[in-house]
Every structure is written in C-alpha cells, then in structure tokens.
Amino acid sequence: MIGAYEVTGVVEQTMAYAPARAFFPAMTEDMLAACMCELPHGQISPDGRLHMNFQGFVLRSDRYTILVDTCCGSDKDRHPIPLFDRRRTDFLTVLAAAGVRPEEVDFVMCTHLHWDHVGWNTQLVDGTWQPTFPNARYVMSKQEYEHWDGVYRSGKIDMHTLAFVDSVLPVWHARQAMLVQQDFELEKGIWIEACPGHTPGNYVVNVSDGGSHGVIVGDVVHHQAQLRFPALSSRADDDPELARKTRTALIEKHADTGHLLLPAHFPTPSMGSIESSPNGGFSYRPFPRA
C-alpha cells in the first residue's frame, strides 16, 4: 500500500538476461567484482550474468484500475533477438491471479515504448493485433510516440519498430491512445515525471498519498548494480550521458527517504527503498522489511 493506493507487481518472466559487462559497457572487472561481492544473492549469476524480471505493476485507486507497462507480449515478431521471437508468456494469467481482468483496466500507462514494455498492449485475435485492454486509455508521452513514429517511418527495422507496429499502432488506430505532456496528472496523487535519456520521452509514475510515496521507474534504473555505481548506463539507453544524469538525479532524490522504488527489471523481491551505502554509491533495501 502507498497510502490508499494498492500496488501489485505482475512478473511476466524472469531470467539471467545478459552478461553484466556487455549490458553496462563502462563496467570494469573491478566494478563487476564489487557487485558480485556486495549485492544480494540472486542479482548476478556466478558467470557474471544479470538476473532480471520483466514485470509491470497494477495500481488501484478508489476510481481506477491502472496497469503500468505490459512487458514482452506473446506471438510477437522479435527476430532480431531469437530468444524473444514468437515467445509466449502467461502475463494475463498472472494478471488474473492479481485479481484483474483485461476489461477492468481503465488506464495502461506506458513509461516508454520499448518492445519489452508494450508487448501485451495488444494480442493476436483472428490474425490481427487488437488492444488487449478494450476499455482502457493507453497513456503515452506525446514526445515518445512522435519519436518512435519517426523512427518507424524512416524504414528502420529493429525490436522497437517491430513493437511499434504490433503493439502501439493498433492502439492508435483503435483510438485508445492518449498522448500526454510530461506534466500529466492522472488523478490527485498519481502523476508522471519526465526522465529522458533511456528514450527521449521516457517518464516515471509517481504515487503519493497519506505521507507515503512510491515511484514506478521503468528503465531509468535497470539493476541494483546501477545503485552501487550510478554512472553506469546500459547499452539500451538512447542517450547514455543524459540517462546517467537522469538516473543519478532520481537515485539521489529518493535515497534515504523511505520512498518505495518500483523498477521494471529488478529480480524479486523487486520493490524496495534506496539507502546510502558505506561502500560508496547506494544500496537497496527490499520491501517488505526483514
């Protein structure tokens, strides 16, 4: 609970995703050794691969049921990365276990439009991609949408433009897309905040009520290694230097406040708070508290 708001993580899949030094190009052997020594068990495998969840979050208020990010999806053409090509996942089953049916979702908030955050925006119905959540408005940054629309129209084919075609454009054509500016407030206590760098229109979702505060950060922070070494940008960042500044500012803003961090890719237990570390950088305190 964040005040009166209920938040539930919905994990689509979990895996040892990528070698740490490949995913974080500036990571040195010494940094990797420090992370493997200091981070909790299950963050990095013995062979140096990052453990990651792919997850979204259900946020419930008195008025709305909100889904933030929809993970990778099923049956999607993702041939540039064979591991995810035509993959099938049980996201809707996990969502149902959280007590949510697709028709009950009022808003889908897309922190950004990368392939692993919009996949279940749509599902395959009779050979065509249809919005998975028929009664929802899909909240997207106007800047983010226009950026990826331009990349798609340039003719580039990659994971993100493939996702734009099968997971974003069908929502637009169904007139369910809601393009917003970066000061958008869904209701009192739920608002977005611009955090560009990972993508041009990337945003985080702030949730605040009754003296409690949480922030759903998407990919501003991918892994606990970036708390230990905030300067580490990932290979997935569109603008690594801007991403570094944005990430560092967000970490410093929420450190030692008790605010709840809700990241898309931290392994379970993924919810927690940021604390200053005596070893340098910051550490993570999972919630619920031990």
C-alpha positions as CSV (number, residue, x, y, z in Angstrom):
1,M,0.0,0.0,0.0
2,I,1.1,3.6,-0.8
3,G,-1.4,5.4,1.4
4,A,-4.8,4.4,0.0
5,Y,-3.3,3.1,-3.3
6,E,-2.7,-0.6,-3.7
7,V,0.3,-1.6,-6.0
8,T,1.0,-5.2,-7.2
9,G,3.9,-6.4,-9.2
10,V,3.0,-8.6,-12.2
11,V,6.0,-10.6,-13.3
12,E,5.8,-11.9,-16.8
13,Q,9.1,-13.8,-16.8
14,T,12.5,-13.8,-15.1
15,M,15.9,-14.9,-16.4
16,A,19.7,-14.5,-16.3
17,Y,19.3,-12.0,-19.1
18,A,22.8,-10.7,-20.3
19,P,26.4,-10.5,-19.3
20,A,26.8,-7.6,-16.9
21,R,29.8,-6.1,-18.7
22,A,28.1,-6.3,-22.1
23,F,24.9,-4.7,-20.8
24,F,26.8,-2.0,-19.0
25,P,29.6,-1.1,-21.4
26,A,31.5,1.0,-18.9
27,M,31.6,-1.6,-16.2
28,T,35.1,-2.7,-15.3
29,E,36.2,-6.0,-13.9
30,D,36.7,-4.3,-10.6
31,M,33.1,-3.0,-10.6
32,L,31.7,-6.4,-11.5
33,A,33.7,-8.0,-8.7
34,A,32.4,-5.4,-6.3
35,C,28.8,-6.0,-7.4
36,M,29.2,-9.8,-7.2
37,C,30.6,-9.4,-3.7
38,E,28.3,-6.8,-2.3
39,L,24.9,-7.2,-4.0
40,P,22.4,-9.7,-2.5
41,H,22.4,-13.3,-3.7
42,G,20.4,-13.7,-7.0
43,Q,21.4,-10.4,-8.5
44,I,24.2,-11.6,-10.7
45,S,24.9,-15.2,-11.6
46,P,28.4,-16.8,-10.9
47,D,29.3,-16.4,-14.6
48,G,28.5,-12.7,-14.4
49,R,25.1,-12.5,-16.0
50,L,22.4,-10.1,-14.7
51,H,19.3,-11.6,-13.3
52,M,16.3,-9.6,-14.3
53,N,12.5,-9.7,-14.1
54,F,10.2,-8.4,-16.9
55,Q,7.3,-7.0,-15.0
56,G,4.5,-4.5,-14.9
57,F,2.6,-3.0,-12.0
58,V,-1.1,-2.9,-11.2
59,L,-2.1,0.3,-9.4
60,R,-5.6,0.5,-7.8
61,S,-7.3,3.6,-6.5
62,D,-10.9,4.1,-5.5
63,R,-11.7,5.2,-9.0
64,Y,-9.4,3.3,-11.4
65,T,-7.5,0.2,-12.1
66,I,-4.2,1.1,-13.8
67,L,-1.6,-1.1,-15.4
68,V,1.9,0.4,-15.8
69,D,3.9,-1.3,-18.6
70,T,2.9,-4.5,-20.3
71,C,6.1,-6.4,-20.7
72,C,7.1,-8.5,-23.8
73,G,3.8,-10.0,-25.0
74,S,3.1,-13.2,-26.9
75,D,3.5,-14.3,-30.5
76,K,5.4,-11.2,-31.4
77,D,7.9,-11.0,-34.3
78,R,11.1,-10.2,-32.5
79,H,13.5,-11.9,-34.9
80,P,16.5,-9.6,-34.1
81,I,16.7,-11.3,-30.7
82,P,15.8,-15.0,-31.3
83,L,15.3,-15.6,-27.5
84,F,12.2,-13.4,-27.6
85,D,11.0,-14.2,-31.1
86,R,7.4,-15.6,-31.1
87,R,7.8,-16.2,-27.4
88,R,4.6,-17.0,-25.5
89,T,4.1,-15.8,-21.9
90,D,1.4,-16.1,-19.2
91,F,1.1,-12.4,-18.4
92,L,-2.7,-12.4,-18.5
93,T,-2.8,-15.5,-16.2
94,V,-0.5,-13.7,-13.7
95,L,-2.7,-10.6,-14.1
96,A,-5.8,-12.6,-13.3
97,A,-4.1,-14.0,-10.2
98,A,-3.7,-10.4,-9.1
99,G,-7.5,-10.1,-9.4
100,V,-7.6,-8.1,-12.7
101,R,-9.4,-9.0,-15.9
102,P,-8.4,-7.1,-19.1
103,E,-11.8,-5.4,-19.4
104,E,-11.4,-4.0,-15.9
105,V,-8.3,-2.0,-16.7
106,D,-9.1,1.7,-17.1
107,F,-5.6,3.0,-18.0
108,V,-2.4,1.5,-19.3
109,M,0.5,3.8,-18.6
110,C,3.5,3.3,-20.9
111,T,6.7,4.6,-19.2
112,H,8.3,4.3,-22.7
113,L,7.7,2.4,-25.9
114,H,10.5,-0.2,-25.9
115,W,9.5,-3.7,-27.0
116,D,9.7,-5.2,-23.5
117,H,7.3,-2.6,-22.0
118,V,4.5,-2.6,-24.6
119,G,4.1,-6.2,-25.7
120,W,0.8,-7.0,-24.0
121,N,-0.7,-3.7,-25.2
122,T,-2.1,-6.0,-27.9
123,Q,-2.9,-9.6,-28.5
124,L,-3.4,-11.6,-31.7
125,V,-7.1,-12.1,-32.4
126,D,-8.1,-13.8,-35.7
127,G,-4.8,-12.9,-37.3
128,T,-4.8,-9.2,-36.3
129,W,-3.3,-7.3,-33.4
130,Q,-6.1,-6.0,-31.2
131,P,-5.8,-3.9,-27.9
132,T,-5.7,-6.4,-25.0
133,F,-7.5,-4.0,-22.7
134,P,-10.6,-3.0,-24.6
135,N,-11.9,-0.3,-22.2
136,A,-8.5,1.3,-21.3
137,R,-6.9,4.5,-22.4
138,Y,-3.2,4.0,-23.1
139,V,-1.2,6.9,-21.7
140,M,1.9,7.6,-23.8
141,S,4.2,10.6,-23.8
142,K,3.5,12.6,-26.9
143,Q,7.2,13.2,-27.4
144,E,7.9,9.4,-27.1
145,Y,5.2,8.5,-29.6
146,E,6.3,11.0,-32.1
147,H,9.9,9.9,-31.8
148,W,9.2,6.2,-32.5
149,D,6.7,7.1,-35.2
150,G,9.5,9.0,-36.9
151,V,12.0,6.1,-36.5
152,Y,9.3,3.7,-37.9
153,R,8.6,5.9,-40.9
154,S,12.4,6.1,-41.6
155,G,12.2,2.4,-42.6
156,K,14.5,1.1,-39.8
157,I,13.7,-2.4,-38.7
158,D,14.6,-3.4,-35.1
159,M,13.0,-4.6,-31.9
160,H,11.5,-1.2,-31.2
161,T,10.0,-0.5,-34.6
162,L,8.6,-4.1,-34.8
163,A,7.0,-3.4,-31.4
164,F,5.7,0.0,-32.6
165,V,3.9,-1.8,-35.5
166,D,2.3,-4.6,-33.5
167,S,1.9,-3.1,-30.0
168,V,1.5,0.7,-30.4
169,L,0.0,1.5,-33.8
170,P,-3.0,-0.9,-33.3
171,V,-3.8,1.1,-30.1
172,W,-3.6,4.3,-32.0
173,H,-5.8,3.0,-34.8
174,A,-8.4,1.8,-32.2
175,R,-8.4,5.4,-30.8
176,Q,-7.4,4.3,-27.4
177,A,-4.0,6.1,-27.3
178,M,-3.9,9.1,-25.0
179,L,-0.8,11.3,-25.9
180,V,0.1,13.5,-22.9
181,Q,2.7,16.1,-22.0
182,Q,5.2,15.5,-19.3
183,D,3.3,17.3,-16.5
184,F,0.3,14.9,-16.9
185,E,-1.6,14.1,-13.7
186,L,-4.0,11.1,-13.9
187,E,-5.7,11.9,-10.6
188,K,-4.6,13.6,-7.4
189,G,-1.7,11.5,-6.1
190,I,-0.7,9.9,-9.5
191,W,1.4,11.9,-11.9
192,I,4.2,11.4,-14.4
193,E,7.6,13.0,-14.4
194,A,9.9,13.3,-17.4
195,C,13.1,11.2,-17.1
196,P,14.6,11.3,-20.6
197,G,17.8,9.6,-21.6
198,H,16.8,5.9,-21.8
199,T,14.4,7.1,-24.5
200,P,13.5,10.7,-25.5
201,G,10.1,10.7,-23.9
202,N,10.7,8.3,-21.0
203,Y,8.7,9.1,-17.8
204,V,8.3,7.7,-14.3
205,V,5.0,7.4,-12.5
206,N,4.8,9.0,-9.0
207,V,2.3,7.7,-6.5
208,S,1.7,9.7,-3.3
209,D,-0.9,9.6,-0.5
210,G,-1.0,10.0,3.2
211,G,2.6,10.7,3.6
212,S,3.7,7.7,1.6
213,H,5.4,7.9,-1.8
214,G,6.4,5.5,-4.5
215,V,7.8,5.8,-7.9
216,I,7.4,3.3,-10.8
217,V,10.7,3.9,-12.6
218,G,10.5,1.7,-15.8
219,D,14.1,1.5,-17.1
220,V,15.6,4.6,-15.5
221,V,17.3,2.0,-13.3
222,H,17.7,-1.5,-14.7
223,H,19.6,-3.3,-12.0
224,Q,20.9,-2.9,-8.5
225,A,24.4,-2.6,-10.0
226,Q,23.4,0.9,-11.1
227,L,22.7,1.8,-7.5
228,R,26.1,0.7,-6.5
229,F,27.6,2.6,-9.5
230,P,25.0,5.2,-10.6
231,A,27.2,6.3,-13.6
232,L,26.7,3.0,-15.4
233,S,24.4,3.5,-18.4
234,S,23.1,0.4,-20.3
235,R,23.5,-0.5,-23.9
236,A,19.8,0.0,-24.2
237,D,20.0,3.8,-23.4
238,D,19.3,6.0,-26.3
239,D,21.4,8.8,-24.8
240,P,23.8,7.3,-22.3
241,E,25.1,10.6,-20.9
242,L,21.6,12.0,-20.4
243,A,20.5,8.7,-18.9
244,R,23.3,8.9,-16.4
245,K,22.3,12.4,-15.3
246,T,18.6,11.5,-15.1
247,R,19.3,8.2,-13.2
248,T,21.7,9.8,-10.8
249,A,19.3,12.7,-10.0
250,L,16.4,10.2,-9.5
251,I,18.5,8.0,-7.2
252,E,19.7,11.0,-5.1
253,K,16.2,12.4,-4.9
254,H,14.7,9.3,-3.4
255,A,17.7,7.9,-1.4
256,D,17.3,7.8,2.4
257,T,13.7,9.0,2.2
258,G,11.9,5.7,2.6
259,H,10.2,6.2,-0.7
260,L,9.2,2.9,-2.4
261,L,11.0,2.2,-5.7
262,L,9.2,0.0,-8.2
263,P,11.6,-1.0,-11.0
264,A,10.7,-3.0,-14.1
265,H,13.6,-5.3,-14.1
266,F,14.9,-5.9,-10.6
267,P,14.7,-9.6,-9.5
268,T,12.2,-10.5,-6.9
269,P,11.9,-9.0,-4.3
270,S,11.9,-6.0,-6.6
271,M,10.1,-3.4,-4.5
272,G,12.3,-1.5,-2.0
273,S,14.0,1.7,-1.0
274,I,17.3,3.3,-1.8
275,E,19.8,3.9,1.0
276,S,23.3,5.4,1.1
277,S,26.0,2.8,1.2
278,P,29.1,2.9,3.3
279,N,30.9,1.2,0.5
280,G,30.1,4.1,-1.9
281,G,27.1,4.6,-4.1
282,F,23.8,3.3,-2.8
283,S,22.2,0.1,-1.7
284,Y,18.8,-1.4,-1.9
285,R,16.5,-2.4,1.0
286,P,13.8,-4.7,-0.3
287,F,10.2,-4.4,0.9
288,P,8.7,-5.9,3.0
289,R,11.4,-5.2,5.5
290,A,13.2,-8.2,7.1
